């Protein structure tokens, strides 16, 4: 996943592999292996790549050691990873113990609505793993047309769907033109 994301960013910014190699001081062959997912860069090299691409390090680092499934590849979900944006926290109200069963948690958030009940209760805590790979039926946090939603991620043969566990909410169909980004996966402790 990391290599695919670096390739996407590099192409989005119209930077050649040769230019990236020169800017980072990394051999072009090593850049090619990184982009193909055959090697992971050291954290120092990844920081240099991010600096050369003029993007923040942390959102890219969350994808380290993750792979892309066939379904994720088919729906080009790499295009919906936010590599240059980070969530805005209005205020931090508390700290909560992070369960050992959620070791990749980036932060916790209080669930604001009943869309995912009974699985996630309104007022309860959701543990978020930023820029995580989402598999079929995972619960994710998304930016959908500028609105932040927590929904179940459904992969169908012909489309992607964001689904609430609460039947009072309608499914949201996702297509290539839909403005949506995957912020992360909700992991329960």
N, CA, C and O of each residue as an XYZ file, in Angstrom:
756
protein
N       0.823     -1.193      0.000
C       0.000      0.000      0.000
C       0.867      1.257      0.000
O       0.566      2.229     -0.692
N       1.941      1.227      0.779
C       2.817      2.389      0.879
C       3.377      2.777     -0.486
O       3.344      3.947     -0.867
N       3.889      1.793     -1.218
C       4.460      2.061     -2.531
C       3.447      2.616     -3.507
O       3.747      3.535     -4.269
N       2.235      2.054     -3.485
C       1.169      2.547     -4.369
C       0.805      3.979     -4.034
O       0.533      4.782     -4.926
N       0.799      4.298     -2.747
C       0.461      5.655     -2.331
C       1.568      6.643     -2.726
O       1.280      7.755     -3.169
N       2.811      6.241     -2.567
C       3.914      7.107     -2.992
C       3.834      7.348     -4.497
O       4.022      8.474     -4.959
N       3.556      6.291     -5.263
C       3.416      6.434     -6.721
C       2.295      7.405     -7.058
O       2.462      8.276     -7.912
N       1.146      7.258     -6.388
C       0.002      8.140     -6.647
C       0.367      9.599     -6.366
O       0.091     10.482     -7.177
N       0.987      9.841     -5.214
C       1.354     11.214     -4.844
C       2.346     11.778     -5.861
O       2.197     12.906     -6.330
N       3.343     10.987     -6.190
C       4.367     11.443     -7.138
C       3.724     11.818     -8.475
O       4.049     12.852     -9.059
N       2.819     10.976     -8.949
C       2.153     11.258    -10.222
C       1.196     12.441    -10.097
O       1.106     13.262    -11.009
N       0.482     12.535     -8.974
C      -0.410     13.684     -8.745
C       0.368     14.991     -8.823
O      -0.154     16.007     -9.282
N       1.607     14.959     -8.376
C       2.434     16.170     -8.343
C       3.336     16.301     -9.569
O       4.189     17.187     -9.632
N       3.140     15.409    -10.544
C       3.908     15.427    -11.804
C       5.419     15.418    -11.566
O       6.169     16.180    -12.178
N       5.838     14.540    -10.666
C       7.264     14.389    -10.359
C       7.716     13.040    -10.912
O       7.073     12.020    -10.664
N       8.788     13.033    -11.640
C       9.311     11.782    -12.189
C      10.044     11.001    -11.100
O      10.442     11.554    -10.074
N      10.213      9.704    -11.349
C      10.996      8.889    -10.422
C      12.426      9.403    -10.339
O      13.026      9.434     -9.264
N      12.957      9.798    -11.466
C      14.325     10.311    -11.504
C      14.446     11.564    -10.634
O      15.405     11.702     -9.875
N      13.484     12.469    -10.742
C      13.511     13.698     -9.943
C      13.370     13.373     -8.453
O      14.029     13.990     -7.616
N      12.508     12.404     -8.124
C      12.343     12.013     -6.726
C      13.631     11.382     -6.199
O      14.048     11.662     -5.075
N      14.252     10.543     -7.001
C      15.502      9.909     -6.592
C      16.575     10.964     -6.340
O      17.310     10.888     -5.356
N      16.659     11.933     -7.222
C      17.663     12.998     -7.079
C      17.388     13.839     -5.824
O      18.309     14.163     -5.075
N      16.122     14.186     -5.604
C      15.762     15.036     -4.463
C      16.002     14.340     -3.128
O      16.324     14.990     -2.134
N      15.844     13.015     -3.108
C      15.986     12.270     -1.855
C      17.370     11.678     -1.660
O      17.731     11.274     -0.554
N      18.144     11.627     -2.737
C      19.455     10.984     -2.649
C      19.350      9.467     -2.606
O      20.278      8.782     -2.177
N      18.212      8.950     -3.054
C      17.970      7.509     -3.068
C      18.096      7.018     -4.504
O      17.613      7.670     -5.431
N      18.732      5.889     -4.688
C      18.905      5.289     -5.999
C      17.545      5.069     -6.668
O      16.594      4.651     -6.007
N      17.446      5.345     -7.966
C      16.182      5.204     -8.684
C      15.671      3.757     -8.650
O      14.463      3.524     -8.636
N      16.582      2.803     -8.636
C      16.177      1.404     -8.529
C      15.479      1.123     -7.206
O      14.504      0.374     -7.153
N      15.992      1.737     -6.131
C      15.362      1.561     -4.813
C      13.982      2.228     -4.793
O      13.036      1.678     -4.231
N      13.868      3.405     -5.402
C      12.563      4.079     -5.507
C      11.585      3.172     -6.251
O      10.434      3.031     -5.838
N      12.032      2.562     -7.337
C      11.174      1.654     -8.120
C      10.719      0.478     -7.268
O       9.540      0.124     -7.299
N      11.622     -0.137     -6.507
C      11.253     -1.262     -5.626
C      10.257     -0.819     -4.552
O       9.330     -1.558     -4.220
N      10.447      0.382     -4.012
C       9.517      0.902     -3.004
C       8.135      1.078     -3.624
O       7.135      0.644     -3.052
N       8.077      1.717     -4.794
C       6.781      1.976     -5.437
C       6.079      0.691     -5.841
O       4.849      0.646     -5.840
N       6.811     -0.341     -6.183
C       6.202     -1.623     -6.557
C       5.826     -2.457     -5.335
O       5.237     -3.530     -5.465
N       6.171     -1.958     -4.145
C       5.847     -2.686     -2.918
C       6.785     -3.842     -2.637
O       6.483     -4.699     -1.806
N       7.923     -3.877     -3.319
C       8.890     -4.956     -3.128
C       9.801     -4.692     -1.936
O      10.392     -5.622     -1.386
N       9.918     -3.434     -1.537
C      10.729     -3.052     -0.371
C      10.025     -1.926      0.366
O       9.320     -1.112     -0.232
N      10.231     -1.896      1.672
C       9.780     -0.758      2.458
C      10.980      0.148      2.714
O      12.071     -0.338      3.011
N      10.787      1.455      2.602
C      11.897      2.363      2.900
C      12.133      2.427      4.400
O      11.238      2.128      5.192
N      13.328      2.813      4.783
C      13.560      3.108      6.193
C      12.695      4.319      6.540
O      12.229      5.031      5.651
N      12.489      4.545      7.811
C      11.696      5.717      8.199
C      12.387      7.008      7.797
O      11.728      7.984      7.438
N      13.717      7.018      7.857
C      14.460      8.198      7.426
C      14.240      8.449      5.937
O      14.008      9.586      5.527
N      14.312      7.392      5.124
C      14.086      7.535      3.681
C      12.652      7.971      3.413
O      12.408      8.818      2.553
N      11.706      7.398      4.146
C      10.300      7.790      3.960
C      10.110      9.269      4.305
O       9.382      9.978      3.609
N      10.749      9.732      5.360
C      10.669     11.162      5.705
C      11.232     12.026      4.568
O      10.664     13.065      4.232
N      12.349     11.589      3.984
C      12.931     12.334      2.863
C      12.019     12.317      1.640
O      11.898     13.322      0.938
N      11.388     11.194      1.389
C      10.440     11.108      0.274
C       9.283     12.072      0.506
O       8.906     12.821     -0.395
N       8.723     12.057      1.706
C       7.602     12.951      2.026
C       8.020     14.415      1.905
O       7.274     15.236      1.373
N       9.200     14.732      2.392
C       9.689     16.112      2.294
C       9.845     16.510      0.830
O       9.471     17.618      0.445
N      10.392     15.621      0.019
C      10.593     15.908     -1.403
C       9.271     16.027     -2.153
O       9.172     16.763     -3.135
N       8.253     15.298     -1.686
C       6.924     15.376     -2.313
C       6.072     16.490     -1.703
O       4.949     16.733     -2.144
N       6.616     17.165     -0.681
C       5.927     18.258     -0.001
C       4.588     17.817      0.597
O       3.557     18.465      0.416
N       4.644     16.694      1.315
C       3.459     16.174      2.008
C       3.845     15.816      3.438
O       5.020     15.576      3.714
N       2.881     15.776      4.351
C       3.201     15.406      5.732
C       3.578     13.919      5.831
O       3.051     13.077      5.104
N       4.481     13.633      6.726
C       4.992     12.273      6.919
C       3.959     11.335      7.554
O       3.778     10.210      7.089
N       3.295     11.783      8.592
C       2.471     10.889      9.401
C       1.360     10.179      8.615
O       1.224      8.965      8.762
N       0.556     10.870      7.785
C      -0.493     10.137      7.053
C       0.068      9.029      6.154
O      -0.567      7.988      5.989
N       1.240      9.247      5.581
C       1.874      8.222      4.748
C       2.412      7.094      5.627
O       2.293      5.920      5.275
N       3.000      7.443      6.761
C       3.580      6.436      7.652
C       2.528      5.449      8.153
O       2.849      4.294      8.434
N       1.279      5.890      8.269
C       0.218      4.974      8.719
C       0.012      3.815      7.759
O      -0.570      2.798      8.137
N       0.479      3.951      6.521
C       0.277      2.880      5.536
C       1.445      1.897      5.511
O       1.417      0.928      4.752
N       2.456      2.129      6.320
C       3.637      1.274      6.368
C       3.241     -0.171      6.678
O       2.410     -0.403      7.556
N       3.814     -1.129      5.982
C       3.594     -2.569      6.185
C       2.160     -3.029      5.924
O       1.751     -4.069      6.440
N       1.406     -2.296      5.153
C       0.048     -2.722      4.809
C       0.001     -3.084      3.334
O       0.702     -2.492      2.514
N      -0.819     -4.050      3.013
C      -0.957     -4.485      1.624
C      -2.355     -4.159      1.123
O      -3.267     -3.916      1.913
N      -2.515     -4.154     -0.186
C      -3.797     -3.861     -0.821
C      -4.388     -5.171     -1.332
O      -3.712     -5.941     -2.015
N      -5.649     -5.420     -0.998
C      -6.332     -6.630     -1.471
C      -6.778     -6.442     -2.922
O      -6.733     -5.334     -3.457
N      -7.202     -7.522     -3.541
C      -7.693     -7.441     -4.925
C      -8.890     -6.503     -5.030
O      -8.971     -5.706     -5.965
N      -9.820     -6.591     -4.078
C     -10.995     -5.700     -4.098
C     -10.579     -4.242     -3.949
O     -11.110     -3.371     -4.638
N      -9.639     -3.973     -3.058
C      -9.166     -2.607     -2.857
C      -8.478     -2.085     -4.112
O      -8.597     -0.907     -4.451
N      -7.766     -2.961     -4.793
C      -7.113     -2.602     -6.055
C      -8.155     -2.351     -7.139
O      -8.067     -1.371     -7.879
N      -9.141     -3.240     -7.229
C     -10.184     -3.125     -8.261
C     -10.943     -1.810     -8.158
O     -11.239     -1.184     -9.176
N     -11.258     -1.387     -6.947
C     -11.999     -0.140     -6.752
C     -11.091      1.069     -6.596
O     -11.564      2.167     -6.301
N      -9.791      0.878     -6.790
C      -8.809      1.966     -6.734
C      -8.941      2.778     -5.444
O      -8.958      4.009     -5.466
N      -9.035      2.065     -4.327
C      -9.224      2.748     -3.050
C      -8.025      3.606     -2.664
O      -8.146      4.496     -1.823
N      -6.881      3.348     -3.265
C      -5.711      4.189     -2.998
C      -6.010      5.645     -3.359
O      -5.425      6.565     -2.788
N      -6.926      5.847     -4.312
C      -7.310      7.202     -4.710
C      -8.151      7.903     -3.648
O      -8.397      9.106     -3.744
N      -8.590      7.163     -2.643
C      -9.446      7.733     -1.601
C      -8.749      7.780     -0.245
O      -9.390      7.969      0.788
N      -7.431      7.607     -0.262
C      -6.633      7.778      0.959
C      -6.175      9.235      0.994
O      -5.625      9.746      0.018
N      -6.401      9.873      2.091
C      -6.039     11.284      2.225
C      -4.600     11.388      2.696
O      -4.316     11.238      3.885
N      -3.691     11.646      1.764
C      -2.272     11.670      2.096
C      -1.778     13.053      2.528
O      -0.677     13.171      3.067
N      -2.562     14.083      2.302
C      -2.092     15.429      2.646
C      -3.056     16.161      3.584
O      -2.983     17.381      3.735
N      -3.944     15.413      4.202
C      -4.905     15.997      5.134
C      -4.861     15.206      6.445
O      -4.567     14.011      6.456
N      -5.154     15.891      7.534
C      -5.258     15.241      8.832
C      -6.563     15.693      9.474
O      -7.031     16.797      9.197
N      -7.163     14.861     10.328
C      -8.418     15.243     10.975
C      -8.240     16.462     11.880
O      -7.172     16.672     12.455
N      -9.280     17.243     11.993
C      -9.295     18.405     12.881
C     -10.004     18.001     14.172
O     -11.107     17.456     14.134
N      -9.384     18.261     15.289
C     -10.009     18.002     16.582
C     -10.439     19.342     17.162
O      -9.607     20.219     17.393
N     -11.718     19.496     17.393
C     -12.222     20.744     17.976
C     -11.702     20.941     19.396
O     -11.298     22.037     19.783
N     -11.722     19.862     20.154
C     -11.149     19.941     21.489
C     -10.930     18.523     22.008
O     -11.645     17.587     21.649
N      -9.938     18.398     22.848
C      -9.673     17.114     23.491
C     -10.356     17.174     24.848
O     -10.073     18.052     25.663
N     -11.250     16.235     25.076
C     -12.036     16.271     26.306
C     -11.528     15.322     27.375
O     -11.847     15.484     28.553
N     -10.736     14.327     26.976
C     -10.331     13.329     27.950
C      -9.292     12.414     27.327
O      -8.995     12.514     26.136
N      -8.752     11.541     28.123
C      -7.921     10.433     27.657
C      -8.644      9.157     28.026
O      -9.381      9.116     29.011
N      -8.437      8.117     27.241
C      -9.070      6.839     27.501
C      -8.006      5.759     27.310
O      -7.144      5.876     26.439
N      -8.071      4.712     28.124
C      -7.114      3.618     27.972
C      -7.323      2.952     26.623
O      -8.450      2.643     26.235
N      -6.235      2.738     25.923
C      -6.279      2.069     24.632
C      -6.128      0.570     24.868
O      -5.139      0.131     25.456
N      -7.098     -0.215     24.416
C      -7.002     -1.663     24.656
C      -5.857     -2.290     23.853
O      -5.547     -1.846     22.748
N      -5.251     -3.302     24.410
C      -4.146     -3.973     23.726
C      -4.619     -4.661     22.451
O      -3.805     -4.969     21.580
N      -5.924     -4.906     22.326
C      -6.462     -5.536     21.118
C      -6.576     -4.538     19.957
O      -6.947     -4.923     18.848
N      -6.262     -3.269     20.205
C      -6.296     -2.235     19.161
C      -4.939     -1.525     19.128
O      -4.873     -0.319     19.369
N      -3.848     -2.260     18.830
C      -2.507     -1.691     18.952
C      -2.180     -0.590     17.945
O      -1.252      0.185     18.176
N      -2.905     -0.500     16.848
C      -2.609      0.514     15.829
C      -3.498      1.744     15.933
O      -3.582      2.534     14.994
N      -4.159      1.907     17.068
C      -5.042      3.039     17.278
C      -4.266      4.349     17.216
O      -3.206      4.489     17.827
N      -4.809      5.304     16.471
C      -4.204      6.632     16.363
C      -4.853      7.599     17.351
O      -4.174      8.427     17.960
N      -6.164      7.486     17.502
C      -6.887      8.315     18.456
C      -8.249      7.680     18.720
O      -8.667      6.764     18.012
N      -8.923      8.170     19.733
C     -10.270      7.707     20.061
C     -11.228      8.869     19.851
O     -10.856     10.033     19.995
N     -12.464      8.536     19.508
C     -13.465      9.591     19.370
C     -14.784      9.140     19.970
O     -15.105      7.952     20.018
N     -15.529     10.125     20.423
C     -16.846      9.849     20.979
C     -17.834      9.754     19.817
O     -17.870     10.626     18.948
N     -18.625      8.699     19.812
C     -19.598      8.458     18.749
C     -20.733      9.469     18.908
O     -21.351      9.552     19.969
N     -21.006     10.241     17.843
C     -21.933     11.370     17.918
C     -23.384     11.044     17.547
O     -24.291     11.810     17.871
N     -23.606      9.916     16.872
C     -24.992      9.606     16.476
C     -25.267      8.118     16.641
O     -24.403      7.359     17.078
N     -26.470      7.716     16.288
C     -26.876      6.322     16.466
C     -26.785      5.507     15.170
O     -27.369      4.427     15.081
N     -26.062      6.010     14.170
C     -26.008      5.358     12.862
C     -25.433      3.943     12.907
O     -25.780      3.111     12.069
N     -24.572      3.666     13.859
C     -23.950      2.343     13.905
C     -24.439      1.491     15.068
O     -23.825      0.478     15.401
N     -25.551      1.903     15.689
C     -26.120      1.070     16.747
C     -26.749     -0.161     16.112
O     -27.332     -0.061     15.033
N     -26.648     -1.293     16.742
C     -26.207     -1.530     18.114
C     -24.699     -1.736     18.268
O     -24.211     -1.850     19.392
N     -23.962     -1.786     17.172
C     -22.529     -2.087     17.252
C     -21.750     -0.996     17.982
O     -20.943     -1.295     18.862
N     -21.984      0.265     17.624
C     -21.351      1.399     18.291
C     -22.446      2.283     18.862
O     -23.251      2.839     18.114
N     -22.482      2.414     20.148
C     -23.522      3.189     20.822
C     -23.218      4.687     20.785
O     -22.071      5.105     20.940
N     -24.260      5.478     20.580
C     -24.117      6.932     20.658
C     -23.561      7.284     22.032
O     -24.061      6.816     23.055
N     -22.524      8.114     22.044
C     -21.871      8.498     23.295
C     -20.729      7.579     23.683
O     -19.947      7.903     24.577
N     -20.625      6.420     23.012
C     -19.535      5.482     23.292
C     -18.237      5.944     22.642
O     -18.171      7.021     22.049
N     -17.229      5.127     22.763
C     -15.908      5.452     22.232
C     -15.587      4.534     21.058
O     -15.809      3.324     21.116
N     -15.061      5.133     19.996
C     -14.538      4.375     18.863
C     -13.044      4.624     18.773
O     -12.593      5.763     18.886
N     -12.282      3.571     18.573
C     -10.831      3.686     18.423
C     -10.521      3.698     16.935
O     -10.956      2.811     16.200
N      -9.768      4.704     16.484
C      -9.542      4.927     15.058
C      -8.102      4.597     14.682
O      -7.151      5.067     15.306
N      -7.971      3.788     13.660
C      -6.684      3.478     13.051
C      -6.643      4.244     11.734
O      -7.328      3.875     10.780
N      -5.843      5.311     11.675
C      -5.807      6.176     10.500
C      -5.266      5.459      9.266
O      -4.390      4.599      9.360
N      -5.813      5.837      8.098
C      -5.379      5.336      6.789
C      -5.264      3.821      6.736
O      -4.380      3.284      6.068
N      -6.154      3.132      7.437
C      -6.136      1.666      7.450
C      -6.772      1.112      6.186
O      -7.646      1.738      5.587
N      -6.322     -0.065      5.793
C      -6.998     -0.782      4.714
C      -8.360     -1.203      5.220
O      -8.475     -1.758      6.313
N      -9.378     -0.948      4.444
C     -10.711     -1.391      4.826
C     -11.075     -2.614      4.006
O     -10.952     -2.620      2.781
N     -11.523     -3.639      4.695
C     -12.020     -4.836      4.042
C     -13.530     -4.843      4.116
O     -14.127     -4.049      4.844
N     -14.143     -5.730      3.371
C     -15.594     -5.826      3.345
C     -16.147     -5.950      4.764
O     -15.692     -6.782      5.549
N     -17.113     -5.128      5.076
C     -17.859     -5.091      6.340
C     -17.103     -4.446      7.499
O     -17.610     -4.425      8.620
N     -15.897     -3.918      7.254
C     -15.216     -3.155      8.297
C     -16.000     -1.875      8.568
O     -16.686     -1.361      7.685
N     -15.896     -1.368      9.783
C     -16.490     -0.076     10.105
C     -15.401      0.969      9.918
O     -14.309      0.850     10.472
N     -15.708      1.983      9.137
C     -14.730      3.023      8.852
C     -15.254      4.396      9.192
O     -16.446      4.593      9.429
N     -14.339      5.336      9.209
C     -14.707      6.745      9.344
C     -14.307      7.401      8.027
O     -13.185      7.234      7.549
N     -15.239      8.146      7.454
C     -15.101      8.672      6.104
C     -15.413     10.157      6.053
O     -16.170     10.678      6.871
N     -14.821     10.822      5.086
C     -15.256     12.152      4.693
C     -16.061     11.942      3.420
O     -15.532     11.484      2.408
N     -17.345     12.281      3.477
C     -18.255     12.076      2.358
C     -18.888     13.420      2.015
O     -19.732     13.921      2.757
N     -18.480     13.996      0.896
C     -18.947     15.324      0.478
C     -18.810     16.330      1.623
O     -19.703     17.143      1.863
N     -17.668     16.258      2.329
C     -17.374     17.212      3.393
C     -17.974     16.881      4.744
O     -17.729     17.594      5.717
N     -18.746     15.823      4.825
C     -19.363     15.411      6.089
C     -18.606     14.199      6.632
O     -18.243     13.308      5.864
N     -18.367     14.154      7.933
C     -17.677     13.020      8.545
C     -18.717     11.992      8.975
O     -19.643     12.298      9.727
N     -18.545     10.761      8.481
C     -19.495      9.678      8.766
C     -18.764      8.443      9.270
O     -17.624      8.177      8.889
N     -19.433      7.705     10.124
C     -18.961      6.377     10.511
C     -19.978      5.395      9.935
O     -21.166      5.445     10.251
N     -19.480      4.505      9.086
C     -20.357      3.543      8.410
C     -19.613      2.236      8.180
O     -18.387      2.170      8.272
N     -20.377      1.214      7.884
C     -19.815     -0.072      7.508
C     -19.439      0.003      6.031
O     -20.217      0.500      5.216
N     -18.273     -0.479      5.691
C     -17.730     -0.442      4.332
C     -18.100     -1.756      3.645
O     -17.622     -2.822      4.031
N     -18.944     -1.672      2.636
C     -19.431     -2.865      1.935
C     -18.846     -2.887      0.530
O     -18.966     -1.920     -0.223
N     -18.212     -4.005      0.190
C     -17.671     -4.184     -1.152
C     -18.587     -5.152     -1.882
O     -18.691     -6.324     -1.522
N     -19.244     -4.646     -2.908
C     -20.090     -5.489     -3.756
C     -19.369     -5.742     -5.067
O     -18.337     -5.134     -5.351
N     -19.915     -6.629     -5.847
C     -19.303     -6.952     -7.128
C     -19.255     -5.747     -8.056
O     -18.309     -5.590     -8.828
N     -20.286     -4.885     -7.981
C     -20.399     -3.777     -8.929
C     -20.245     -2.388     -8.319
O     -20.235     -1.398     -9.050
N     -20.126     -2.294     -6.989
C     -19.992     -0.969     -6.369
C     -19.590     -1.086     -4.910
O     -19.585     -2.166     -4.319
N     -19.252      0.069     -4.354
C     -18.965      0.185     -2.931
C     -20.153      0.849     -2.261
O     -20.823      1.685     -2.866
N     -20.417      0.481     -1.015
C     -21.550      1.029     -0.276
C     -21.092      1.371      1.139
O     -20.354      0.607      1.762
N     -21.533      2.522      1.642
C     -21.363      2.870      3.047
C     -22.709      2.611      3.702
O     -23.715      3.215      3.330
N     -22.725      1.710      4.678
C     -23.990      1.268      5.268
C     -24.000      1.493      6.771
O     -23.020      1.231      7.468
N     -25.113      1.977      7.239
C     -25.356      2.130      8.661
C     -25.857      0.798      9.215
O     -26.555      0.068      8.512
N     -25.519      0.470     10.457
C     -26.098     -0.709     11.102
C     -27.519     -0.420     11.558
O     -28.305     -1.343     11.770
N     -27.850      0.854     11.710
C     -29.190      1.286     12.108
C     -30.014      1.436     10.831
O     -29.686      2.257      9.975
N     -31.053      0.668     10.702
C     -31.868      0.631      9.473
C     -32.576      1.955      9.177
O     -33.133      2.112      8.091
N     -32.570      2.904     10.106
C     -33.198      4.208      9.874
C     -32.394      5.053      8.881
O     -32.905      6.046      8.362
N     -31.146      4.670      8.616
C     -30.283      5.409      7.703
C     -30.182      4.667      6.378
O     -30.110      3.439      6.347
N     -30.178      5.420      5.289
C     -30.081      4.811      3.964
C     -28.639      4.493      3.604
O     -27.705      5.125      4.098
N     -28.472      3.490      2.724
C     -27.151      3.171      2.188
C     -26.654      4.337      1.336
O     -27.443      5.080      0.752
N     -25.352      4.476      1.279
C     -24.725      5.485      0.423
C     -23.900      4.733     -0.614
O     -22.935      4.053     -0.264
N     -24.271      4.849     -1.877
C     -23.523      4.221     -2.955
C     -22.334      5.098     -3.325
O     -22.459      6.317     -3.443
N     -21.196      4.472     -3.504
C     -19.964      5.176     -3.860
C     -19.591      4.810     -5.294
O     -19.541      3.633     -5.652
N     -19.331      5.826     -6.105
C     -18.843      5.575     -7.462
C     -17.605      6.433     -7.701
O     -17.146      7.140     -6.803
N     -17.076      6.366     -8.902
C     -15.828      7.080     -9.202
C     -15.934      8.589     -9.001
O     -14.931      9.240     -8.709
N     -17.118      9.150     -9.151
C     -17.297     10.593     -9.038
C     -17.641     11.053     -7.623
O     -17.739     12.252     -7.365
N     -17.821     10.113     -6.718
C     -18.197     10.458     -5.352
C     -17.008     11.085     -4.628
O     -15.892     10.566     -4.668
N     -17.268     12.200     -3.975
C     -16.233     12.861     -3.179
C     -16.195     12.194     -1.809
O     -16.956     12.546     -0.907
N     -15.297     11.228     -1.673
C     -15.170     10.562     -0.386
C     -13.736     10.141     -0.149
O     -13.012      9.759     -1.069
N     -13.339     10.224      1.140
C     -12.004      9.819      1.552
C     -12.123      8.895      2.744
O     -12.991      9.057      3.602
N     -11.239      7.935      2.774
C     -11.161      7.025      3.914
C     -10.255      7.690      4.952
O      -9.082      7.953      4.685
N     -10.798      7.955      6.116
C      -9.991      8.531      7.184
C      -9.326      7.405      7.964
O      -8.147      7.487      8.311
N     -10.091      6.357      8.234
C      -9.523      5.229      8.977
C     -10.549      4.169      9.264
O     -11.678      4.217      8.777
N     -10.141      3.221     10.055
C     -10.988      2.109     10.457
C     -11.275      2.236     11.931
O     -10.398      2.598     12.715
N     -12.507      1.936     12.310
C     -12.864      1.888     13.731
C     -12.541      0.495     14.224
O     -13.046     -0.501     13.705
N     -11.695      0.440     15.231
C     -11.326     -0.843     15.833
C     -11.847     -0.859     17.256
O     -11.646      0.092     18.011
N     -12.504     -1.923     17.613
C     -13.036     -2.022     18.982
C     -12.096     -2.811     19.849
O     -11.437     -3.751     19.404
N     -12.049     -2.415     21.074
C     -11.146     -3.058     22.025
C     -11.687     -4.228     22.670
O     -11.011     -4.849     23.491
